[in-house]
């Protein structure tokens, strides 16, 4: 049951990261929150496998901090990648002769 709360918290942190980061027009509204929820779930499962108790405080802190960091990093990298891809597409289309 706790993994559902963790996934929801990761999605909410991903939504906050997606809204707070610059160049929102280059990202969709679903991808960054999805990465936040997925990373929170993966970190939660990994930490429980490492022996942290699900009712302890550190597992929650580590999971939410790492989920927020992964959402921010992914949002930044996605924006840079899409901006470069848009520029490359524009240059390619500009150099194509008109028919």
N, C-alpha and C positions, 0 to 999 in steps of 0.2 A: 504494500500500500504506500509506503514511503517513497518508492521510486516514482509513483505518479505525482506526488507533491514536488519531488526534485525535478522531474521533467517540466512540470508547469512553471516552477520557479526559473528554470533555465530558459524557457520560452519567454517569460516576462522580462528577464534580463536581456535576452536577445532583442526583444522589441525595443527596450530602452536604448540599447547600444545602436540599433539601426536608426532610431530617431535622433540620437545625439551626434552621430558621426556626420561629417560633412559629405557632400556629393551624394545625397540620397537619391537623386534622379538616375544614378547609374546602377542602383540595386533595386530589386523587387522588395516587397514588404514581407515576404514569406521566408526567404532563404536564410537570412541572418538569425531570426528567431528559431528556425528549424535546427540550425547548427548549435544554437544555445541549448535547446532541449536535448539534442542528441549527445552533445559533449557532457552535459550535466548527468545524463543517464549512464554514460560510459564511465565517467569518473566515479560516480556513486558505486557502481558495480565493482570497479577495480579496487576502491578503498575498502569495500566490505570483504572482498577476497583477501586483502592484505590484513584483515583482522580488526578493522575499526568497527566499533559497535554502532548500529544504526541510530541508537538513542543518545549518542554522545554529541558533544558540540563541535568537535574538530572535523568530523566528517561533513557536517553541514557547511562549515566555514570554508573548508578546502574545496568542496564541490561547487559552491556558489561563486567563489573567487575565480576558480579555474574556468568555470563556464562563462563568466563575464569576460575574462581575458581572451578566451578563444573566440567569443562573439565579436569583440572589438578587433582582434587581429584578423579574423576572417573578413569582416566588413571592410577594413582598410585595404587588405590585399585584393578583394573582389573589385573595389572601386578603381584601384590602380590598373588591374588587369583589363577591366571593361573600358576604361578611358583609353588605354593603349590600343585595344582592339578596335574601338570606334575610330581613332585617328588612322590606323592602318587601313581600315575599310574605306574611310573618306579619301585617303591618298590613292588607293587602288581604283576607286570609282572615278576620281578626278582625272586619272591618267588614261582611262579607257576612252577610246574615241567614240563620239556619238554616231549613231547610225542614221 
